[in-house]
Amino acid sequence: MAWETEKKRLDPVTVRQGIAAGLADPGKARYFVAESAGEPLGTLMLTREWSDWRNGAWWWIQSVYVGEAYRRRGVFAALYRHVESRARAAPGVIGLRLYVEHGNEAAMRTYQSLGMRDAGYRIYESEAPQ
């Protein structure tokens, strides 16, 4: 996924440790997997961000991946709608957010078709020294 969207090579050991930490602690992340007959089709991860302005939590959709053979078949839409319904039912959740690479027009069209809109922000980062 990181290679396809950002041309980033990830360290497999770090990724495995990160997923294990997320699975072990629902406060860090929650994972959702779309499957058919036991075969995984796609996945997404949710994290939370507290908003003092709104006195509620944003759920961030991250680590989205749909297997190449299952793209453009509604797999992400099904995952999104599932998470959206859970967010609507959860007290204190004010909405869903995600970030997308500037040139990923196909993803942007998908998100817009699901009712999402450009929030008008750019994301800046500074990685902590190792």
URFEN-V573359 format. One record per pair of residues at least 4 apart in sequence whose C-alpha atoms are under 6 Angstrom apart, sorted by the first residue. I is the first residue (numbers start at 1). J is the second residue. D is the distance in Angstrom with one decimal. If there is no record, write none. Layout:
[[I;J;D] [I;J;D]]
This chain:
[[2;6;5.4] [2;8;5.3] [3;7;4.0] [3;8;4.8] [3;9;5.9] [22;28;5.3] [22;29;4.8] [26;30;5.6] [29;46;5.5] [29;47;5.0] [30;45;5.6] [30;46;5.1] [31;44;5.9] [31;45;4.5] [32;43;5.6] [32;44;5.5] [33;42;5.8] [33;43;4.4] [34;40;6.0] [34;41;5.4] [34;42;5.2] [35;39;5.2] [35;40;4.3] [35;41;5.1] [41;66;5.9] [41;67;5.7] [42;65;5.4] [42;66;4.0] [42;67;5.9] [43;64;5.7] [43;65;5.4] [44;63;5.4] [44;64;4.3] [45;61;5.8] [45;62;5.1] [45;63;5.5] [46;60;5.4] [46;61;4.9] [47;59;5.7] [47;60;5.1] [48;58;5.7] [48;59;4.7] [48;60;5.9] [49;57;5.5] [49;58;5.2] [50;57;4.5] [51;55;5.7] [51;56;5.5] [51;57;5.8] [56;92;4.8] [56;93;5.6] [56;94;5.7] [57;93;4.8] [57;94;5.7] [58;93;6.0] [58;94;5.6] [58;95;5.2] [58;96;5.7] [59;96;4.9] [60;96;5.8] [60;97;4.8] [60;98;5.4] [61;98;5.0] [76;80;5.9] [77;81;6.0] [80;84;5.9] [87;93;5.9] [111;116;5.4] [112;116;4.8] [112;117;5.8]]
